[in-house]
Amino acid sequence: MSHPTTLLELLEVAPAERTAIVLPDSGIHVSYQQLRDQVAAMADALASLGIGRGDRVATSLPNGLPTIVSFLAASIAGTAAPLNPGYREEEVRFYLEDTGAKVLLCLPDGAAEARQAAQARGVPVYSLETDSAGSVRISGAPGGKSAPAPSPDDVALVLHTSGSTGRPKRVPILHRNITASTGNIVAHYALSPDDVALSVMPLFHVHGLVASTLSTLLSGGTVAVPGKFNALSFWRTVRDTKATWYSAVPTIHNLLLSRAGEERPAGAEGLRFIRSCSASLPAEMMDRMERVFGVPVLEAYGMTEASHQMASNPTPPAVRKPGFVGPGTGVRIGIMDEAGGLLATGERGEVVIQGPNVVSGYENNPEANAKSFTKGWFRTGDQGFLDEDGYLSLTGRLKELINRGGEKIGPREIDEVLLSHPAVAEAVCFGVPHPAWGEEVAAAVVLKDAANEAEILAFCKERLAEYKRPKKIYVTKEIPRTATGKIQRGEVAKAFAKA
């Protein structure tokens, strides 16, 4: 079969009898044939509820089989619009209105705020029921209609950007965008039917959905889906499911490291590699993970607008570089100046991308499209440079650069220095208003051992030029992050600017 261009075709690649999904919490195994049957039945049920091409099907679900079946069914019958189940009622109302959702799918229990929001907007709510054999269906759905097969140019998934400023932008991701992205991921990591991916990231976002789940289904492998991430039982789940890889954010890697100490956890010996994405992985953390867990750690670079992956460090024997997110993976990467000119190797500028996985524009947002697309390139908003091997290093978000008297400072460089201090567990640097310089450098840290501000400032003094050094260190218990683990640098700056 040629490379699939829709999610329906993606589901048809693996042999019917192979195990597609394992639910470690219940011990249920779902074959590819069972998954196809459940998805087809739910797509037909959605069609019978009046869902057609382009109609948005909102879901508010924790990780599990209902999430995967409903996503695939919604993408086939209409367009999937998964929501974070942690959203409050007001947030759900916004997203239901913004996407024009026609129905909301939830589990029979819970999701009270999502249900209230849907009721307030007049959006019908349906419950997803799972029987003891692990078969998911929409409770009370009528029959009678069949969902037609989607085309490559139909919108499979609509998500919102996780920007910390301004109104979230709607990102319509086509079937062919997602299948291109999954193909890139399968090829880059040489995923095969022998691989078992442990899915620990939320399935309402592209990291867990595309990297861990859909790519594994394309490869004919098995996805193990716990209900939620649990650091206490994580390695037991790795061992019991015979997981060969998992992908997570640095926050999760750090939790696992802190529990492991210097002992390799039982179960880690079965892993082929560990993937890190969605936030910057400090080089020191990568080194320690490889030392303690005993497997290659591959940092990747992804965005919603690229249907997830754009670049990644490769598996051995190819070189993986700490501080770099690797070369483009089926994606062309350039570095652009403000005028739209492409820069030479080693020069810093805005990271821009081209490729079949990249969306062609935001939905109903001509202003954002004019800013984000230049000469066929998508502007990521990230600053970085390419080395002589084509590996990309990210130096910061352009809007997060600190402008101190005309000197543009990338906060990630300062984060890295702070994280190399033996007492610092987490660090985030940001700009605060200054009467003379415009902005001054400050940082917030979470400590793992005793240290005071003066000691940390002295540590920075030995390692950073004067203009880059934080002039104030705030010690805090936690650093704000998005649901997918990205540091909300702007929120941190706001919180401590008032302190």
C-alpha positions as CSV (number, residue, x, y, z in Angstrom):
1,M,0.0,0.0,0.0
2,S,1.2,3.5,-0.8
3,H,1.8,5.9,2.1
4,P,-1.6,6.8,3.6
5,T,-3.0,10.3,3.1
6,T,-5.9,10.1,5.5
7,L,-6.3,8.7,9.1
8,L,-8.8,6.1,7.8
9,E,-6.0,4.8,5.5
10,L,-3.5,5.0,8.3
11,L,-5.6,2.6,10.4
12,E,-5.7,0.1,7.6
13,V,-1.9,-0.4,7.3
14,A,-1.2,-2.9,10.1
15,P,-2.3,-6.6,10.0
16,A,-5.8,-7.1,11.6
17,E,-4.7,-9.5,14.3
18,R,-1.8,-7.4,15.8
19,T,-2.3,-5.6,19.1
20,A,-2.9,-1.9,18.5
21,I,-3.6,-0.7,22.0
22,V,-2.9,-2.0,25.5
23,L,-4.6,-0.5,28.6
24,P,-2.2,-1.2,31.5
25,D,-4.8,-0.2,34.1
26,S,-7.3,-2.8,33.1
27,G,-5.1,-5.3,31.1
28,I,-7.4,-4.9,28.0
29,H,-5.7,-5.5,24.6
30,V,-7.3,-4.1,21.5
31,S,-6.4,-5.6,18.1
32,Y,-6.1,-3.4,15.0
33,Q,-9.3,-5.1,13.6
34,Q,-11.2,-4.3,16.9
35,L,-9.9,-0.7,16.7
36,R,-11.0,-0.3,13.1
37,D,-14.5,-1.7,13.9
38,Q,-15.0,0.6,16.9
39,V,-13.8,3.6,15.0
40,A,-16.0,2.8,12.0
41,A,-19.1,2.2,14.2
42,M,-18.5,5.5,16.1
43,A,-18.0,7.5,12.8
44,D,-21.3,6.1,11.6
45,A,-22.9,7.0,14.9
46,L,-21.6,10.6,14.5
47,A,-22.9,10.7,11.0
48,S,-26.3,9.6,12.3
49,L,-26.2,12.4,14.8
50,G,-25.8,14.8,11.9
51,I,-22.0,15.3,11.8
52,G,-20.7,15.8,8.3
53,R,-17.5,17.0,6.6
54,G,-16.0,19.9,8.6
55,D,-18.4,19.7,11.6
56,R,-16.5,20.0,14.8
57,V,-16.8,17.2,17.4
58,A,-15.5,18.4,20.8
59,T,-14.3,15.9,23.4
60,S,-13.4,16.4,27.1
61,L,-11.7,13.1,28.0
62,P,-8.8,11.8,30.1
63,N,-6.3,9.6,28.3
64,G,-7.7,6.2,27.4
65,L,-9.3,4.1,24.7
66,P,-12.4,6.4,24.4
67,T,-10.1,9.3,23.6
68,I,-8.3,7.5,20.8
69,V,-11.5,5.9,19.3
70,S,-13.5,9.2,19.5
71,F,-10.6,11.2,18.0
72,L,-10.3,8.9,15.0
73,A,-14.0,8.6,14.5
74,A,-14.5,12.4,14.7
75,S,-11.7,13.0,12.2
76,I,-13.4,10.6,9.8
77,A,-17.0,11.7,10.1
78,G,-16.1,15.4,10.6
79,T,-13.3,17.2,12.5
80,A,-12.0,16.3,15.9
81,A,-11.8,19.2,18.4
82,P,-10.3,17.7,21.6
83,L,-10.3,19.9,24.7
84,N,-8.2,19.7,27.9
85,P,-10.4,18.0,30.5
86,G,-8.9,20.3,33.1
87,Y,-10.5,23.4,31.5
88,R,-13.0,25.3,33.7
89,E,-16.5,26.1,32.4
90,E,-15.6,29.5,31.1
91,E,-12.7,28.1,29.1
92,V,-14.8,25.3,27.6
93,R,-17.5,27.8,26.6
94,F,-14.8,29.8,24.7
95,Y,-13.5,26.8,22.8
96,L,-17.0,25.4,22.0
97,E,-18.0,28.8,20.6
98,D,-14.7,29.4,18.8
99,T,-14.7,26.0,17.0
100,G,-18.5,26.0,16.4
101,A,-18.7,22.5,18.0
102,K,-21.8,20.6,17.0
103,V,-21.6,18.0,19.8
104,L,-19.5,17.3,23.0
105,L,-18.4,13.8,23.9
106,C,-17.6,13.0,27.6
107,L,-17.3,9.9,29.9
108,P,-20.5,9.1,31.8
109,D,-19.0,10.4,35.0
110,G,-17.2,13.6,35.6
111,A,-16.6,16.5,33.1
112,A,-19.2,18.5,35.0
113,E,-17.9,21.9,33.9
114,A,-17.6,20.9,30.3
115,R,-21.2,19.6,30.4
116,Q,-22.4,22.9,32.0
117,A,-20.6,24.9,29.3
118,A,-22.1,22.8,26.5
119,Q,-25.6,23.1,28.1
120,A,-25.2,26.9,28.3
121,R,-24.3,27.0,24.6
122,G,-27.0,24.6,23.5
123,V,-24.4,22.0,22.4
124,P,-25.7,18.4,22.8
125,V,-23.6,16.2,25.1
126,Y,-23.2,12.4,24.6
127,S,-21.5,9.9,26.9
128,L,-19.0,7.3,25.8
129,E,-19.4,3.9,27.3
130,T,-16.8,1.1,27.4
131,D,-17.8,-2.5,28.0
132,S,-15.8,-5.1,29.9
133,A,-14.2,-6.3,26.6
134,G,-12.9,-2.8,25.9
135,S,-15.4,-1.7,23.2
136,V,-16.3,2.0,23.2
137,R,-19.5,3.4,21.8
138,I,-21.6,6.6,22.0
139,S,-24.5,5.9,24.5
140,G,-27.9,6.4,22.9
141,A,-26.7,7.4,19.5
142,P,-29.1,6.7,16.6
143,G,-28.1,4.6,13.6
144,G,-29.0,4.6,9.9
145,K,-26.2,6.7,8.3
146,S,-22.6,5.8,7.2
147,A,-19.8,8.2,7.4
148,P,-18.2,8.7,4.0
149,A,-14.4,8.3,3.7
150,P,-12.5,11.6,4.3
151,S,-10.2,13.1,1.6
152,P,-6.6,14.2,2.2
153,D,-7.6,17.9,2.1
154,D,-10.3,17.5,4.8
155,V,-9.6,19.0,8.2
156,A,-9.0,16.1,10.6
157,L,-8.2,18.0,13.7
158,V,-8.6,21.6,14.9
159,L,-6.5,22.8,17.8
160,H,-5.6,26.1,19.3
161,T,-2.1,27.5,19.7
162,S,-0.8,27.5,23.3
163,G,0.4,31.1,23.1
164,S,0.6,32.9,26.5
165,T,-0.4,36.2,25.0
166,G,-3.4,37.3,23.0
167,R,-6.4,35.2,21.8
168,P,-5.5,31.6,20.9
169,K,-5.3,31.0,17.1
170,R,-7.3,28.2,15.5
171,V,-5.1,25.7,13.7
172,P,-6.9,23.5,11.1
173,I,-4.8,20.3,10.5
174,L,-5.6,18.3,7.4
175,H,-5.5,14.6,7.1
176,R,-2.5,14.8,4.7
177,N,-0.6,17.0,7.2
178,I,-1.0,14.5,10.0
179,T,-0.2,11.5,7.8
180,A,3.0,13.3,6.5
181,S,4.0,14.0,10.1
182,T,3.5,10.4,11.3
183,G,5.4,9.2,8.3
184,N,8.3,11.5,9.2
185,I,8.3,10.2,12.8
186,V,8.2,6.5,11.8
187,A,11.0,6.9,9.4
188,H,13.2,9.0,11.7
189,Y,13.1,6.7,14.6
190,A,12.8,3.5,12.5
191,L,9.6,2.5,14.3
192,S,8.5,-1.0,13.5
193,P,5.7,-3.5,14.5
194,D,8.1,-4.6,17.3
195,D,7.9,-1.3,19.0
196,V,5.7,-0.5,22.0
197,A,5.2,3.2,22.8
198,L,4.2,4.2,26.3
199,S,1.9,7.1,25.8
200,V,2.2,9.5,28.8
201,M,1.4,12.8,27.3
202,P,-2.1,14.2,27.1
203,L,-4.0,13.1,24.0
204,F,-5.7,16.4,23.5
205,H,-2.5,17.8,22.0
206,V,-0.2,16.8,19.1
207,H,2.7,15.5,21.2
208,G,0.8,12.6,22.7
209,L,-1.6,12.2,19.8
210,V,0.7,12.3,16.8
211,A,4.1,11.3,18.2
212,S,3.2,8.5,20.6
213,T,-0.1,7.3,19.3
214,L,-0.7,7.8,15.6
215,S,2.9,7.2,14.5
216,T,2.9,3.9,16.4
217,L,-0.4,2.9,14.7
218,L,1.1,3.7,11.3
219,S,4.2,1.5,12.2
220,G,2.0,-1.4,13.2
221,G,3.3,-1.3,16.7
222,T,1.5,-1.2,20.0
223,V,0.5,1.9,22.1
224,A,0.3,1.4,25.8
225,V,-2.1,4.0,27.3
226,P,-2.2,4.4,31.1
227,G,-5.1,6.6,32.4
228,K,-2.6,9.1,33.7
229,F,1.1,9.6,34.3
230,N,2.2,8.1,37.7
231,A,5.9,8.4,38.6
232,L,5.5,5.7,41.3
233,S,4.3,3.0,38.9
234,F,6.0,4.3,35.7
235,W,8.8,1.8,35.5
236,R,6.6,-1.1,36.4
237,T,4.3,-0.1,33.5
238,V,7.4,0.1,31.2
239,R,8.4,-3.4,32.2
240,D,4.9,-4.9,32.1
241,T,4.0,-3.5,28.7
242,K,7.5,-4.2,27.3
243,A,7.7,-0.6,26.1
244,T,10.6,0.2,23.8
245,W,10.3,4.0,23.9
246,Y,8.3,6.8,25.4
247,S,8.1,10.6,24.7
248,A,7.6,13.2,27.3
249,V,8.4,16.8,28.4
250,P,11.4,17.6,30.5
251,T,9.2,18.1,33.6
252,I,8.3,14.4,33.5
253,H,11.9,13.3,32.8
254,N,13.0,15.4,35.8
255,L,10.4,13.7,38.1
256,L,11.6,10.3,37.0
257,L,15.2,11.2,37.5
258,S,14.6,12.6,40.9
259,R,12.9,9.3,42.0
260,A,15.6,7.1,40.4
261,G,18.6,8.6,42.1
262,E,21.6,7.0,40.5
263,E,20.0,3.5,40.1
264,R,18.9,2.3,36.7
265,P,15.2,1.5,37.2
266,A,14.0,-2.1,36.5
267,G,12.3,-2.0,33.1
268,A,14.6,0.6,31.5
269,E,16.7,-2.2,30.0
270,G,13.9,-2.9,27.5
271,L,13.9,0.7,26.1
272,R,15.4,1.5,22.7
273,F,15.4,5.3,23.2
274,I,13.7,8.1,25.1
275,R,12.3,11.1,23.3
276,S,11.9,14.6,24.7
277,C,9.8,17.4,23.2
278,S,7.5,20.4,23.8
279,A,10.0,22.3,26.0
280,S,13.8,22.8,26.1
281,L,15.8,19.9,27.5
282,P,18.8,21.1,29.5
283,A,22.0,19.4,28.3
284,E,22.8,18.4,31.9
285,M,19.5,16.6,32.2
286,M,20.0,14.8,29.0
287,D,23.4,13.6,30.1
288,R,22.1,12.4,33.5
289,M,19.1,10.6,31.9
290,E,21.5,8.7,29.5
291,R,23.7,7.8,32.5
292,V,20.9,6.7,34.8
293,F,18.4,5.2,32.4
294,G,21.1,3.7,30.1
295,V,19.5,4.6,26.7
296,P,19.9,7.3,24.1
297,V,17.8,10.5,24.8
298,L,16.6,12.2,21.7
299,E,15.5,15.8,21.9
300,A,12.9,16.8,19.2
301,Y,11.2,20.0,18.2
302,G,7.5,20.2,17.5
303,M,4.6,22.7,17.0
304,T,0.9,22.4,16.5
305,E,1.2,24.2,13.1
306,A,3.6,21.5,11.9
307,S,1.3,18.7,13.0
308,H,4.0,18.2,15.6
309,Q,7.5,17.1,14.7
310,M,9.9,19.4,12.7
311,A,13.3,18.3,13.8
312,S,14.9,15.6,16.1
313,N,18.2,14.2,17.1
314,P,18.6,10.8,15.4
315,T,19.0,7.3,16.9
316,P,22.5,5.8,17.2
317,P,24.9,5.4,15.5
318,A,24.1,8.8,14.1
319,V,25.2,11.8,16.3
320,R,22.9,13.3,18.8
321,K,23.9,16.7,20.1
322,P,23.0,18.2,23.5
323,G,21.7,21.7,23.1
324,F,20.4,20.9,19.6
325,V,17.0,19.6,18.5
326,G,18.6,17.8,15.5
327,P,18.2,18.2,11.7
328,G,14.8,18.6,10.0
329,T,12.8,15.3,9.8
330,G,11.2,15.4,6.4
331,V,10.9,19.2,6.9
332,R,13.0,21.9,5.4
333,I,14.4,24.3,8.0
334,G,15.8,27.8,7.3
335,I,16.8,30.8,9.4
336,M,15.3,34.1,8.3
337,D,16.0,37.7,9.1
338,E,13.3,40.3,9.7
339,A,13.2,41.3,6.1
340,G,12.5,37.7,4.9
341,G,16.0,36.9,3.7
342,L,17.5,33.5,4.5
343,L,20.7,33.6,6.7
344,A,23.9,31.6,6.4
345,T,25.0,28.7,8.6
346,G,25.7,29.8,12.1
347,E,23.8,33.0,11.9
348,R,20.9,33.6,14.4
349,G,17.5,34.5,13.2
350,E,13.9,33.3,13.1
351,V,13.4,29.5,12.5
352,V,11.2,29.0,9.4
353,I,9.9,25.7,8.0
354,Q,8.4,24.2,4.9
355,G,6.9,20.7,4.4
356,P,3.8,18.6,3.7
357,N,3.1,18.4,7.5
358,V,2.9,22.2,7.8
359,V,-0.5,23.8,7.8
360,S,-1.3,26.3,5.1
361,G,-2.8,28.9,7.5
362,Y,-4.7,29.7,10.6
363,E,-8.5,29.6,10.4
364,N,-10.3,32.9,9.8
365,N,-7.3,34.9,10.8
366,P,-5.8,36.8,7.8
367,E,-3.7,39.1,10.1
368,A,-1.9,36.1,11.8
369,N,-1.4,34.5,8.4
370,A,0.2,37.6,7.0
371,K,2.6,37.7,9.9
372,S,3.3,34.0,10.0
373,F,3.9,33.1,6.3
374,T,6.6,34.6,4.2
375,K,7.6,33.4,0.7
376,G,6.2,30.0,1.3
377,W,7.9,29.6,4.7
378,F,6.1,29.4,8.1
379,R,7.6,31.6,10.7
380,T,7.8,29.7,14.0
381,G,8.5,32.6,16.3
382,D,11.5,30.8,17.6
383,Q,15.1,32.2,17.4
384,G,17.9,29.8,16.5
385,F,20.7,28.8,14.1
386,L,21.8,25.9,12.0
387,D,25.3,24.4,12.4
388,E,27.4,23.0,9.6
389,D,25.7,19.6,9.9
390,G,22.2,21.1,9.6
391,Y,21.4,20.6,13.3
392,L,19.2,23.2,14.7
393,S,19.8,25.0,18.0
394,L,17.0,27.0,19.5
395,T,18.1,30.1,21.4
396,G,14.7,31.4,22.5
397,R,11.2,32.7,21.6
398,L,11.6,36.0,19.7
399,K,8.9,37.6,21.9
400,E,10.7,36.4,25.0
401,L,14.1,38.0,24.1
402,I,15.2,40.4,26.8
403,N,16.2,43.8,25.4
404,R,18.6,45.3,27.9
405,G,19.8,48.7,26.6
406,G,19.8,47.3,23.0
407,E,21.5,44.0,23.9
408,K,19.1,41.2,22.9
409,I,19.5,38.4,25.4
410,G,18.1,34.8,24.9
411,P,16.7,33.7,28.2
412,R,17.4,30.0,27.6
413,E,21.2,30.5,27.8
414,I,20.7,31.9,31.3
415,D,18.3,29.1,32.2
416,E,21.0,26.6,31.3
417,V,23.6,28.3,33.6
418,L,21.2,28.4,36.5
419,L,20.3,24.7,36.0
420,S,24.0,23.8,36.2
421,H,24.0,25.0,39.8
422,P,23.9,21.9,42.1
423,A,21.1,23.3,44.2
424,V,18.8,24.4,41.4
425,A,16.1,22.0,40.2
426,E,14.2,24.3,37.8
427,A,14.9,27.8,36.5
428,V,13.3,30.3,34.2
429,C,14.8,33.7,33.3
430,F,12.8,36.7,32.1
431,G,12.9,40.4,31.6
432,V,11.6,43.0,34.1
433,P,11.1,46.7,33.5
434,H,14.1,48.9,34.3
435,P,14.1,52.8,34.2
436,A,17.5,53.1,32.5
437,W,18.0,49.9,30.5
438,G,14.4,49.3,29.4
439,E,14.6,45.7,30.7
440,E,16.8,44.0,33.2
441,V,17.4,40.3,33.7
442,A,15.7,38.4,36.5
443,A,15.1,34.7,37.2
444,A,12.9,32.4,39.2
445,V,14.3,29.1,40.6
446,V,13.0,26.0,42.3
447,L,15.6,24.6,44.7
448,K,16.4,21.0,45.4
449,D,19.1,21.8,48.1
450,A,19.7,24.8,50.3
451,A,21.1,27.9,48.6
452,N,20.5,31.6,48.9
453,E,20.2,34.4,46.3
454,A,23.7,35.7,46.9
455,E,25.2,32.3,46.2
456,I,23.3,31.8,43.0
457,L,24.1,35.4,41.8
458,A,27.8,34.7,42.5
459,F,27.6,31.5,40.5
460,C,26.2,33.4,37.5
461,K,28.9,36.1,37.9
462,E,31.5,33.5,37.2
463,R,29.8,32.2,34.1
464,L,28.0,35.0,32.4
465,A,28.8,38.4,30.9
466,E,27.7,41.3,33.1
467,Y,24.8,42.3,30.9
468,K,23.4,38.8,30.8
469,R,23.6,38.1,34.6
470,P,20.3,38.0,36.5
471,K,20.2,40.9,39.0
472,K,17.4,39.4,41.0
473,I,16.7,35.7,41.9
474,Y,13.2,34.7,43.1
475,V,13.0,31.4,44.9
476,T,9.6,29.7,44.4
477,K,8.0,26.3,45.0
478,E,6.8,25.9,41.4
479,I,7.0,27.4,37.9
480,P,3.8,27.9,35.9
481,R,3.5,25.6,32.9
482,T,0.9,24.9,30.2
483,A,-1.0,21.6,30.2
484,T,1.7,20.2,27.9
485,G,4.6,21.2,30.1
486,K,5.8,24.4,28.4
487,I,7.1,27.0,30.7
488,Q,4.9,30.1,30.7
489,R,7.7,32.6,30.8
490,G,5.3,35.6,30.4
491,E,3.2,34.4,33.3
492,V,6.3,34.0,35.5
493,A,7.5,37.5,34.5
494,K,4.1,38.9,35.4
495,A,3.9,37.2,38.8
496,F,7.4,38.2,39.9
497,A,7.4,41.7,38.5
498,K,4.7,42.5,41.1
499,A,6.8,40.8,43.9
